[in-house]
Amino acid sequence: MFGDVTTPTFPGRPVSCCEGGTCSTAYAPVTLTYRAADDVRVGSLNGTAPAKAALSVTSTSWNSGVRPNTTTTFTISAKDWPGRARRGELGQTLR
């Protein structure tokens, strides 16, 4: 039995920013920053869109890439130990 009674949360809104690096009309590197929290412990953390990525439960950033001038939705899913899940999303057009 777990004493964990709440679903994970994403305090604050996820934020993305363009990174320095090589950009083209087809690709721009970005970093998404976020924080996942739970009343006991986050059991798993995964990036699910625009690509799949296994993230460390203690991570606070995800390096990815997008096509410039298109709206991209980043989605992260956090699960606690009993299996309750919550998603954090950010949809943004990066120029």
Backbone as a chain_set.jsonl record, in Angstrom:
{"seq": "MFGDVTTPTFPGRPVSCCEGGTCSTAYAPVTLTYRAADDVRVGSLNGTAPAKAALSVTSTSWNSGVRPNTTTTFTISAKDWPGRARRGELGQTLR", "coords": {"N": [[0.836, -1.175, 0.0], [0.501, 2.22, -0.797], [1.275, 5.491, 0.444], [0.737, 7.564, -1.153], [-1.305, 9.976, -2.346], [-2.004, 11.788, -4.307], [-2.14, 12.925, -7.735], [0.644, 13.342, -9.965], [2.071, 16.639, -10.531], [2.666, 19.583, -12.566], [4.17, 22.097, -11.553], [4.033, 25.47, -12.371], [4.397, 26.667, -15.738], [5.485, 24.731, -18.542], [8.385, 25.733, -20.421], [9.832, 26.769, -23.484], [12.823, 27.271, -25.394], [14.794, 28.583, -28.032], [17.874, 27.187, -28.858], [21.365, 27.988, -29.102], [23.21, 27.112, -31.978], [23.235, 25.055, -34.916], [20.894, 26.026, -37.194], [18.297, 25.508, -39.544], [16.056, 25.719, -42.372], [14.582, 23.511, -41.952], [15.079, 22.521, -39.394], [15.435, 23.347, -35.968], [17.234, 23.576, -32.995], [15.893, 23.099, -29.728], [15.216, 23.684, -26.227], [13.233, 22.374, -23.752], [12.023, 23.386, -20.688], [10.943, 22.365, -17.459], [9.132, 21.262, -14.521], [8.404, 18.45, -12.694], [6.31, 17.222, -10.114], [5.362, 15.452, -7.113], [3.386, 14.282, -4.321], [4.654, 12.251, -2.953], [6.589, 10.745, -4.63], [7.824, 11.021, -7.938], [7.409, 8.522, -10.292], [7.937, 7.852, -12.98], [8.95, 9.571, -15.962], [8.261, 10.875, -19.051], [8.891, 12.086, -22.334], [6.471, 12.629, -24.752], [5.663, 13.841, -27.088], [6.956, 16.22, -29.374], [8.35, 13.996, -30.088], [9.267, 10.738, -28.864], [10.731, 10.25, -25.664], [12.661, 8.944, -23.063], [12.839, 10.237, -19.917], [14.791, 11.304, -17.131], [13.588, 10.975, -13.778], [14.322, 13.048, -12.19], [14.984, 15.059, -13.877], [14.901, 18.335, -15.419], [14.849, 19.455, -17.871], [14.528, 19.089, -21.444], [16.091, 18.334, -24.322], [15.46, 18.952, -27.65], [14.214, 19.163, -31.007], [12.741, 21.205, -33.562], [10.693, 21.994, -36.428], [11.173, 25.101, -37.797], [8.911, 27.946, -37.631], [6.504, 26.591, -37.445], [3.75, 25.399, -35.544], [4.412, 23.647, -32.67], [3.669, 21.097, -30.423], [4.753, 20.25, -27.331], [4.777, 17.476, -25.21], [4.77, 16.128, -22.003], [4.72, 13.36, -19.863], [4.031, 12.457, -16.588], [4.261, 9.963, -14.118], [3.204, 8.666, -10.979], [4.283, 6.484, -8.254], [2.063, 4.685, -7.624], [0.878, 4.687, -10.127], [-0.718, 6.732, -11.155], [-1.254, 9.248, -13.583], [-0.246, 12.325, -15.185], [-0.315, 14.851, -17.699], [1.827, 17.345, -19.032], [1.711, 20.126, -21.131], [2.905, 22.13, -23.869], [2.264, 24.272, -26.393], [3.649, 25.876, -29.121], [4.813, 28.324, -31.45], [7.852, 28.489, -32.933], [10.159, 30.809, -34.055]], "CA": [[0.0, 0.0, 0.0], [1.247, 3.47, -0.913], [0.694, 6.657, 1.092], [0.697, 8.592, -2.186], [-2.729, 10.177, -2.602], [-2.267, 12.783, -5.354], [-1.574, 12.76, -9.069], [1.77, 14.272, -10.176], [1.74, 17.964, -11.052], [3.703, 20.361, -13.231], [4.077, 23.465, -11.035], [4.555, 26.393, -13.381], [4.169, 26.265, -17.129], [6.709, 24.397, -19.285], [8.904, 26.831, -21.237], [10.796, 26.348, -24.494], [13.655, 28.341, -25.947], [15.711, 28.176, -29.094], [19.259, 27.112, -28.418], [22.369, 28.288, -30.108], [23.537, 25.912, -32.737], [22.946, 25.106, -36.338], [19.483, 26.059, -37.553], [18.024, 25.527, -40.979], [14.619, 25.866, -42.605], [13.944, 22.256, -41.577], [15.366, 22.09, -38.027], [15.997, 24.29, -34.994], [17.344, 22.932, -31.686], [15.184, 23.767, -28.634], [15.229, 23.052, -24.912], [12.015, 22.55, -22.983], [12.281, 23.286, -19.261], [9.724, 22.014, -16.739], [9.366, 20.606, -13.244], [7.348, 17.518, -12.3], [6.308, 17.034, -8.664], [4.365, 14.549, -6.554], [3.431, 14.376, -2.862], [5.61, 11.257, -2.459], [7.703, 10.588, -5.571], [7.53, 10.765, -9.349], [7.924, 7.191, -10.631], [8.487, 7.869, -14.338], [8.766, 10.821, -16.684], [8.519, 10.614, -20.467], [8.466, 12.994, -23.385], [5.647, 11.845, -25.67], [5.486, 14.566, -28.346], [6.8, 15.752, -30.744], [9.052, 12.72, -30.227], [9.306, 10.005, -27.602], [12.01, 10.302, -24.967], [12.654, 8.553, -21.655], [13.487, 11.298, -19.154], [15.074, 10.993, -15.732], [12.554, 11.542, -12.906], [14.843, 14.264, -11.567], [15.348, 16.025, -14.918], [14.094, 19.555, -15.543], [14.915, 19.957, -19.239], [14.495, 18.102, -22.525], [16.637, 18.881, -25.57], [14.76, 18.396, -28.803], [14.307, 20.013, -32.178], [11.47, 21.433, -34.242], [10.726, 22.69, -37.708], [10.861, 26.509, -37.531], [7.701, 28.571, -38.17], [5.342, 25.715, -37.33], [3.35, 25.207, -34.157], [4.815, 22.348, -32.152], [3.206, 20.839, -29.069], [5.577, 19.354, -26.527], [3.988, 16.825, -24.173], [5.52, 15.326, -21.041], [3.835, 12.594, -18.998], [4.623, 12.041, -15.31], [3.497, 8.961, -13.361], [3.709, 8.418, -9.635], [4.498, 5.053, -8.004], [0.854, 3.872, -7.796], [0.499, 4.639, -11.538], [-1.519, 7.872, -11.614], [-0.473, 10.023, -14.556], [-0.68, 13.646, -15.623], [0.49, 15.382, -18.801], [2.095, 18.77, -19.139], [1.83, 20.437, -22.563], [3.235, 23.469, -24.324], [2.166, 24.446, -27.838], [4.299, 27.156, -29.411], [5.456, 28.5, -32.753], [9.204, 29.019, -32.779], [10.582, 31.484, -35.284]], "C": [[0.886, 1.245, 0.0], [0.523, 4.586, -0.155], [0.571, 7.821, 0.133], [-0.755, 8.784, -2.602], [-3.023, 11.182, -3.714], [-1.585, 12.413, -6.665], [-0.396, 13.724, -9.217], [1.292, 15.599, -10.762], [2.931, 18.529, -11.811], [3.563, 21.786, -12.732], [4.732, 24.443, -12.019], [4.327, 25.82, -14.763], [5.488, 25.848, -17.775], [7.094, 25.548, -20.209], [9.878, 26.269, -22.259], [11.614, 27.541, -24.941], [14.535, 27.759, -27.046], [17.122, 28.196, -28.531], [20.16, 27.64, -29.502], [22.699, 27.003, -30.838], [23.152, 26.104, -34.183], [21.452, 25.019, -36.571], [19.369, 26.07, -39.072], [16.524, 25.749, -41.155], [13.865, 24.611, -42.183], [14.119, 21.888, -40.105], [15.937, 23.226, -37.187], [16.069, 23.575, -33.646], [16.618, 23.76, -30.613], [15.394, 22.986, -27.342], [13.915, 23.384, -24.223], [12.387, 22.408, -21.509], [10.951, 23.138, -18.53], [10.133, 21.513, -15.353], [8.166, 19.732, -12.955], [7.457, 17.288, -10.798], [5.194, 16.074, -8.266], [4.465, 14.622, -5.038], [4.36, 13.338, -2.235], [6.814, 11.177, -3.387], [7.196, 10.354, -6.982], [8.176, 9.433, -9.705], [8.517, 7.11, -12.019], [8.121, 9.188, -15.007], [9.161, 10.569, -18.131], [8.081, 11.777, -21.331], [7.668, 12.159, -24.373], [5.399, 12.542, -26.993], [6.363, 15.814, -28.302], [7.552, 14.449, -31.028], [9.008, 12.024, -28.872], [10.699, 10.075, -26.997], [11.802, 9.841, -23.534], [13.461, 9.599, -20.896], [13.731, 10.819, -17.727], [14.005, 11.644, -14.858], [13.028, 12.801, -12.196], [15.21, 15.328, -12.601], [14.412, 17.228, -14.911], [14.193, 20.16, -16.937], [14.967, 18.801, -20.224], [14.989, 18.808, -23.776], [15.979, 18.178, -26.736], [14.995, 19.327, -29.989], [12.951, 20.113, -32.846], [11.711, 22.017, -35.622], [10.339, 24.14, -37.436], [9.568, 26.958, -38.218], [6.507, 27.627, -38.251], [5.016, 25.571, -35.845], [3.681, 23.781, -33.747], [4.29, 22.221, -30.728], [4.133, 19.832, -28.416], [4.696, 18.784, -25.426], [4.9, 15.969, -23.314], [4.505, 14.638, -20.141], [4.593, 12.152, -17.753], [3.691, 11.034, -14.651], [4.089, 8.855, -11.977], [3.809, 6.906, -9.421], [3.237, 4.214, -8.098], [0.339, 3.838, -9.237], [-0.391, 5.768, -12.016], [-0.656, 8.76, -12.499], [-1.093, 11.391, -14.807], [0.252, 14.088, -16.736], [0.671, 16.881, -18.646], [2.332, 19.07, -20.609], [2.199, 21.893, -22.778], [3.161, 23.477, -25.837], [2.712, 25.821, -28.189], [4.838, 27.149, -30.839], [6.797, 29.148, -32.521], [9.658, 29.594, -34.102], [12.094, 31.652, -35.295]], "O": [[1.89, 1.308, 0.709], [-0.707, 4.616, -0.122], [0.326, 8.951, 0.558], [-1.373, 7.87, -3.147], [-4.19, 11.407, -4.035], [-0.591, 11.687, -6.691], [-0.428, 14.817, -8.651], [0.245, 15.668, -11.405], [4.05, 18.025, -11.713], [2.922, 22.61, -13.384], [5.871, 24.237, -12.438], [4.094, 24.622, -14.924], [6.503, 26.519, -17.591], [6.226, 26.255, -20.721], [10.67, 25.384, -21.935], [11.157, 28.682, -24.875], [14.958, 26.604, -26.99], [17.505, 29.12, -27.813], [19.776, 27.731, -30.668], [22.466, 25.913, -30.314], [22.788, 27.201, -34.605], [20.817, 24.039, -36.185], [20.24, 26.58, -39.777], [15.807, 25.945, -40.173], [12.64, 24.638, -42.067], [13.39, 21.034, -39.601], [16.809, 23.97, -37.636], [15.066, 23.02, -33.195], [16.724, 24.987, -30.6], [15.706, 21.795, -27.358], [13.534, 24.551, -24.128], [13.001, 21.415, -21.122], [9.947, 23.72, -18.939], [11.318, 21.36, -15.055], [7.032, 20.209, -12.968], [8.559, 17.173, -10.263], [4.211, 15.907, -8.988], [5.516, 14.986, -4.51], [4.81, 13.521, -1.104], [7.932, 11.501, -2.987], [6.258, 9.587, -7.198], [9.364, 9.233, -9.449], [9.49, 6.387, -12.235], [7.126, 9.828, -14.667], [10.267, 10.104, -18.406], [7.035, 12.382, -21.096], [8.124, 11.097, -24.794], [4.962, 11.896, -27.945], [6.487, 16.414, -27.234], [7.397, 13.867, -32.101], [8.741, 12.658, -27.851], [11.708, 9.976, -27.696], [10.875, 10.292, -22.863], [14.633, 9.822, -21.198], [12.962, 10.022, -17.19], [13.556, 12.75, -15.159], [12.211, 13.546, -11.654], [15.7, 16.395, -12.233], [13.273, 17.141, -14.453], [13.683, 21.256, -17.172], [15.388, 17.692, -19.893], [14.374, 19.77, -24.236], [15.947, 16.949, -26.797], [15.885, 20.177, -29.955], [12.114, 19.22, -32.717], [12.81, 22.477, -35.933], [9.264, 24.385, -36.889], [9.183, 26.416, -39.255], [5.596, 27.85, -39.048], [5.908, 25.616, -34.997], [3.274, 22.825, -34.406], [4.45, 23.136, -29.92], [4.279, 18.704, -28.887], [3.951, 19.521, -24.78], [5.701, 15.186, -23.824], [3.537, 15.261, -19.705], [5.662, 11.549, -17.847], [2.476, 11.227, -14.627], [5.304, 8.94, -11.798], [3.459, 6.132, -10.312], [3.312, 3.099, -8.614], [-0.547, 3.042, -9.548], [-0.791, 5.772, -13.18], [0.517, 8.998, -12.209], [-2.3, 11.584, -14.661], [1.438, 13.761, -16.74], [-0.225, 17.588, -18.186], [3.076, 18.349, -21.272], [1.855, 22.768, -21.982], [3.915, 22.764, -26.498], [2.284, 26.823, -27.618], [5.258, 26.116, -31.362], [6.872, 30.246, -31.969], [9.554, 28.946, -35.144], [12.647, 32.2, -36.248]]}, "num_chains": 1, "name": "protein.A"}
